[in-house]
Amino acid sequence: MFETVSVIGGDLRQLTLARLLKDEGYHIFLYGFDKDIQLDNLELEPDKDFVLSSDIVVLPVPVSFDGFTINSPYAETPMTIEEFLDGINPSAMVFGGQLQPAFTRALEENGVAYRDYLKREELSIKNAVPTVLAV
């Protein structure tokens, strides 16, 4: 049974997900939201080891803009992809949007299960609508 969920980086969608999961009783490790953001009843976890030891890890959309750091606009210091890959719990399930091929290869080489949630048509469409309206 999955009990711990880490939400690393991202935007307000990730914070909403973290709140919903906390309300469902999951233990949430929140990382990458340490500047200019109201967390309400959520708490940051500054220890990367705890964050990367979770049963489930949720990454943002896209996971990375530069291929080097995890997309974390509210982080003082974003986690690097290398730090993530070096520390991730090998039995974790990783979810992210627009996973880059090099990232998925590295996860596969380490035996880490993953899913690109933007490959689900209904989510991809629902994500596209607010993006188009914001332009």
Phi, psi and omega in degrees: 000135177281130180236329183246139181228128173256133174246114186246119175066188179101202187236203184296336176297321180292322178294321177298315177300315180300318179296315180298317179293321177297318178297334178276356175102004178282148173275121186254129169254117182252128183223135175096023179229052187254016174213143171053041180210140177271122184264349182055241185269012178264151178238142176284149172243106183283344183275109181300328180299317177296315182300317184276357179267000184296161175288322180232137176235125179251122179253164186280183174245120342288164179301320180212142173269328188250357181075003182242318181241155174285134180304106184216075183297341180258014181261138171296313178225102181297149175289139177277158175299320179299315178300317180299308183294325179290331187251352187296139175298120184297341178263008179286159170251121184254130176242138177199166180249136181058054179294131180280147183306320180296324179291314180293324176299317180295320176298314179299318179298331179266003178072023182267127179285145181209160174218137174266104187290346175280354175280352173277121187304316183295324178286320179301317179293314180295330176286326182289326184299307179295329178296316180292319181293332181283343184280000000 
